[in-house]
Amino acid sequence: MTIVQNLQHILAQIKQCDATQAVRLLAVSKTKPVSDILQAYQAGQCAFGENYVQEGVDKINWFASQNIHLEWHLIGPLQSNKTKLVAEHFDWVQTLDRIKIAERLNAQRPAQRAALNVLIQVNISNEESKSGIQPEQLAVLAAQIVQLPRLRLRGLMAIPQANADITQQKETFEKMTALFNQLQKRYPEQPIDTLSMGMSDDMQMAIQCGSTMVRVGSAIFGLRN
Ligand SMILES: *Cc1c(COP(=O)(O)O)cnc(C)c1O
């Protein structure tokens, strides 16, 4: 199967879910070359996710040099020494979990660019190895982020525990949807429209539970080394 066929297959699967909410596809291109991204772009895919800042910036610069404007999402952890690069190059940060990082991104977002879209990452399966805030911390962090004029809070992101059984998966996704609904209700004046959850293996379940953005890598680009 080619990248284009894989992409069409995933889009068909999303459609089949027959969700009441709109669902966007984020193509996760980490470790993959620009030639792969170009194929996906030529098939109509515009939003791409990268995990590593420098790798992402290199790809963003390459596409800019070709005059191709894609939407770039940082989906990996962000350390404070990399915030400037991210503020200058990316369109979205999906892994915000500390006010200090939010403040740096806010200060470093170039004036000529639109506000940086951000999602708060929630450590919904409460795994020690994962970044993200605890659900109880959401209200405070969200209240701080909406004060920052160069950031635009768009919603929440989660990476649930891998290899959970179907029942656990569903419960976890439903917990995220409940948090997302609360956030929307709390900030009706903010453009909170994005609940990023679901990957290659659990995409359909995530959509059934309310996801508005699935992040799919290997099912589009093939396995990573
Ligand atoms: C790698 C990655 C994905 C994509 O995973 P696949 O299993 O390849 O679809 C999605 N989200 C995050 C945060 C990732 O790091």
The ligand as an SDF file (V2000), in Angstrom:
LIG
                    3D

 15 15  0  0  0  0  0  0  0  0999 V2000
    3.8180    8.7450   17.4350 C   0  0  0  0  0  0  0  0  0  0  0  0
    2.6110    9.3920   17.9580 C   0  0  0  0  0  0  0  0  0  0  0  0
    1.3660    9.2090   17.3460 C   0  0  0  0  0  0  0  0  0  0  0  0
    1.1430    8.3050   16.1690 C   0  0  0  0  0  0  0  0  0  0  0  0
    1.2340    6.9650   16.5600 O   0  0  0  0  0  0  0  0  0  0  0  0
    0.9050    5.7790   15.5360 P   0  0  0  0  0  0  0  0  0  0  0  0
    0.7170    4.6120   16.4260 O   0  0  0  0  0  0  0  0  0  0  0  0
    2.0730    5.6630   14.6390 O   0  0  0  0  0  0  0  0  0  0  0  0
   -0.3390    6.1550   14.8000 O   0  0  0  0  0  0  0  0  0  0  0  0
    0.2810    9.8970   17.8780 C   0  0  0  0  0  0  0  0  0  0  0  0
    0.4110   10.7110   18.9320 N   0  0  0  0  0  0  0  0  0  0  0  0
    1.5950   10.9140   19.5360 C   0  0  0  0  0  0  0  0  0  0  0  0
    1.6730   11.8370   20.6980 C   0  0  0  0  0  0  0  0  0  0  0  0
    2.7250   10.2540   19.0730 C   0  0  0  0  0  0  0  0  0  0  0  0
    3.9020   10.4510   19.7080 O   0  0  0  0  0  0  0  0  0  0  0  0
  1  2  1  0
  2  3  1  0
  2 14  2  0
  3  4  1  0
  3 10  2  0
  4  5  1  0
  5  6  1  0
  6  7  2  0
  6  8  1  0
  6  9  1  0
 10 11  1  0
 11 12  2  0
 12 13  1  0
 12 14  1  0
 14 15  1  0
M  END
$$$$
